[in-house]
Amino acid sequence: MRKALATALVSVGTVLVLSGCNPPQGPAGTVADKEIVHNPATKTNERYLTVRKPSGTTARFLVNPGTYDTCRRGSAYPTCDNR
């Protein structure tokens, strides 16, 4: 069961990487935090930004590596991603 699940996850991850999909854009706000989550089973990294929206609430969402590298803490998202 675990092997089948791991194989399925690797297959889905491979398809996403090869298809060049970008995650949906997150809400506008100020970058409050950045996080990289390493998945040892698939040997991949997921990059997340946390933004503080104008309403004061925060939102955490998945971003591509280019966006993660470009957007610094304290910068305005999505403006920081316009390269």
C-alpha positions in Angstrom: 0.0 0.0 0.0 2.8 2.5 1.0 4.8 1.6 -2.1 1.7 2.2 -4.4 1.0 5.5 -2.7 4.6 6.6 -3.0 4.7 5.6 -6.7 1.5 7.5 -7.3 2.8 10.7 -5.6 6.1 10.5 -7.6 4.1 10.1 -10.8 1.9 13.1 -10.0 4.9 15.2 -9.1 6.7 14.2 -12.2 3.8 15.1 -14.4 3.4 18.5 -12.7 7.1 19.3 -13.1 7.3 18.2 -16.7 4.1 20.0 -17.7 5.5 23.3 -16.5 2.5 24.1 -14.4 2.8 27.1 -12.1 0.8 27.1 -8.9 -2.1 29.6 -8.8 -1.1 33.1 -7.7 -1.7 33.9 -4.0 -3.5 36.9 -2.6 -1.9 40.4 -2.7 -0.1 41.5 0.5 3.3 41.9 2.2 5.6 38.9 2.3 5.8 37.9 6.0 7.5 34.5 5.8 9.2 32.1 3.4 9.5 28.3 3.9 11.0 25.4 2.0 9.5 22.0 2.7 11.7 19.0 1.7 9.9 15.8 0.8 12.4 13.0 1.2 10.2 10.4 -0.4 10.0 12.3 -3.7 13.3 14.2 -3.3 11.6 17.4 -4.1 11.2 20.8 -2.4 8.0 22.8 -2.1 8.4 26.6 -1.6 5.8 28.6 0.3 5.2 32.3 0.9 3.1 33.7 3.7 1.7 37.1 3.0 -0.1 39.5 5.3 -3.1 40.8 3.5 -4.4 44.4 3.9 -7.1 43.1 6.1 -4.5 41.9 8.6 -5.0 38.1 8.0 -2.2 35.9 6.6 -2.3 33.4 3.8 0.3 30.7 3.0 0.5 29.4 -0.5 2.8 27.4 -2.8 5.0 29.3 -5.3 7.5 28.3 -8.0 11.2 28.6 -7.3 11.6 31.8 -9.3 9.0 33.6 -7.3 10.4 32.3 -4.0 13.9 33.6 -4.9 12.7 37.0 -6.1 10.3 37.9 -3.3 12.0 38.9 -0.1 10.4 39.3 3.4 8.8 42.7 3.6 8.3 43.1 -0.2 4.9 43.5 -1.8 3.4 40.4 -3.4 2.7 40.0 -6.3 4.7 43.1 -7.4 7.9 41.5 -6.2 7.4 38.7 -8.8 7.3 41.0 -11.8 10.7 40.5 -13.3 
